[in-house]
């Protein structure tokens, strides 16, 4: 089995910074794409940022220039540095990763339990 565990969420003031971490544990053979999604009450879940194993990165337009995604394959981890946060960034943030548990099994997506980020104004 594979588990993704997020940490780093909390309450921050507008303009402040926060760093989210996500670590995959369990039977991890290889991880391809990793990403951060978020969902606010009444909204659909949206992709905030993604990073491929080779390093290709994509960002939601509204977070470009403010958020930075990175990964550490040796630690099976992905991070989201959130700078200049805004009240509209308030949401539950979810980690997602495409994980292969062994050389004979296909990739599948796993989700973290989510971590709350609240930005006050």
KAGI-V738486 format. One line per field, one symbol per residue. phi: phi as a letter, one per 30 degrees, with the letter a starting at -180 (. if undefined). burial: # if it has 16 or more other C-alpha atoms within 10 Angstrom, else .. Layout:
phi = ???
burial = ???
This chain:
phi = .bbcbcajdlcbdejdbabcbbbcbjdccabcdbaccbbceicddbdcabbdedjdbbbdedcdiccbcbbbddchbbbbdcchdbedddadccdbbcbcdadccddbdbbddjbdcbccb
burial = ..#######..#.#..########......##########......######....###...#...#####....#####.##.##..#############.....#..###.#######.
